[in-house]
Amino acid sequence: MIHVGLTGGVASGKSAVAAQLAKLGAVVIDADKLAREVVAPGTDGLAQIRQAFGQAVFSPDGSLDRAALGALVFSDEAQRLTLNAIVHPLVRAEANRLRAAAANEAVVVEDIPLLVESGQADRFDQVLVVQAPPEARIRRMVEDRGWSVAEAKSRMAAQASDADRAAIADHLLINDGTLEQLQAHVSELFEKELNR
């Protein structure tokens, strides 16, 4: 088994890389998806969030108001650290369970947006970092997600820098072309470096 950590800043193209790796046969474990699952209704994670943040981050129907929680944690470092202390251990435990269930010869890719911030680089055989020019990332967040430029810049500022990510990279993919070019780079990397 080859255990790969995949990371990149918001709107860098990391999800496109993960999708291509899955298409090529890798077992992709999506930390964002797991982060939603571990705070689903009825989970211990959701109860911990209610205890830590109160009713202000919940909708009237009792579901988690992700927009309210996001606005809170991306504007307050202490609140973000509190949320991470709740969610990260739960996500890591579930990711470990999924990795253990993979075949021995599998290429297992953990897609972790906050891999650098959470100090997990040493857990992996190889780390793959996706980067894109800041102006392209801002444009994608505004056009694709409907965020304001200020929101986009705030999200980028709350994450590790490109230099911090590059420092832990075994493989660095620069996403400054078309989707097809990115997919071709991923396919080449998979065949030459990962799927051995």
Summary of the structure (lengths in Angstrom):
residues: 196
radius of gyration: 17.1
end to end distance: 9.5
largest distance: 51.5
contacts: 581
relative contact order: 0.23
helix: 56%
strand: 14%
